[in-house]
Structure formats: C-alpha cells, structure tokens
C-alpha cells in the first residue's frame, strides 16, 4: 500500500504545481489563411526568435506541437497539408529554444484545439555525415564570423533590424523551395529541412559544432533533360555533397512519431 500512496501524493503535488503556473505564450501570434494566387513563400527565423511562415501548410510546423522533436505526423486531416497559411510568432525577449517550442505547443492547443500523443516506431532514417574522409567542408559551408548572441532590449531598440535582411550576411535563415541561405546557423537546425527533402528523419553525425554560414542551391527532382537549363544547379543529394561537403547515409532507428488525435482549423486574427 505504501508505494501507491506515495505515488498518488507525488502526482497531487505535481498537478498542483502545474496548475499554478501560467503556460508560456508568445507575445505576438498572427495566423491568416493565405489567399493570394502567387506560389512564393517560405519560412524565416529572426535573431530575436520571431518565426515567419508565408504560404505554407500547417504541416510545416505541426511537429512542434509536442515537447519531443518529431518529424513524422500521422492521423492529421487533409487540410493540414493542402491549405496554406501565413503565420508569425514572436516570443518574449530572452526566451530559450526550449521555451519557444513550448510556446508553439501552447499555440496549437489555444488556436487549433490540438490533442495528440507521441509513439516510438522503427523507421528508415538518414545519418548526416562528412562527405570527405579528411573532414574538409564544401565551399558553401564555412564557420560563421557573425555575432548572433542575444542583444539586450536597449540595444535592440536603439538599432532595430532593417526591413529587408540579406540572409547571407546576417543571423537570419531563409529556407526556400530549392535553397537554404544563412549567415549563421547550427547544423541541427538544418536537419528538418534536409529530412523533408530526403524523405526521412535525419540524425546529425557530422560532429560539427557552432554556427556556420550556409548556401545550398539545388534543382527539383524529376526534371526531364529538355527541361533543364544550362545553369540549373544539381539535384539535392549532389548539391549537398558538392556545395556543403556533407552527405546522407541510410540507417534504421526508433523515432518518435506524433499521432494527431484531434485538431481544428486555426482561429484567425
């Protein structure tokens, strides 16, 4: 009897503590259905943690609706992949990546009535490794020389970021349909983008630490020879190796999978 009683008391204490805490939330959340006819869009992460998503499906960020990092989502309705949205989130100053992830999870709960759970399942995955045995990187992957450490609020107010930022020379990361450009990004932040292109979870086995400047340009798969231009960049796997000096190797690992129990279309503002 003693074990169950202690467990019950611990649960009550934990529940009381959680109930007393206000869930972390973004300072700004904007969600709007993308109604323009253009096909341009993409995502950006600004140095202050602001995330901007233009003309993208909710499936782009639904994996962040859980505290555990997941790539695969099952059980979601079709509109999660087919309908396009513009989303902007701005966290409080000084928030950590873990706190911003929790804020994203809370946004899904508040705005989309999200309910889900995580299961471990075996999947074919990829290991991101150095392409060369001597460890030399590609010409478009170099240690960053930029200072991307968080600035005090006073400094941010005195020198606000420009309206238009060149990702090559800043801490901004610009993900496009066939490109990724950043003046400073850690390798782990590349993994979801690479995994989406490769079709599986990507694990970082490079051993690379710190921030890097990155410029990756590649062509769409499946182009017929008569559709290719002379200046067409190589396809993704080739570009990854030639431009960044990295490559993907297949492996099988147990991975967390997000199972969507229920989700509503986001309430707009």
Secondary structure, DSSP 4 states (H G I P E B T S, - for coil): -HHHHHHHHHHHHHHHHHHHSPPP--SEEEEEE---S----EEEE-TTS-EEEEEEEGGGTGGGGSSS--SEEES--THHHHSEEEEEEEPPTT--HHHHHHHHHHHHHHHH--EEEEEEEEEEEEEEEESSTT-PPPTTEEE-----SPPPHHHHHHSPPPSS--GGGSS-EEEETTEEEEEEEEHHHHHHHHHHHHTS-EEE-S---SEEEEEEE-BPTT--GGG--TTPPPBHHHHIIIIISEEEEEEEEEEEEEEEEE--PPPP-
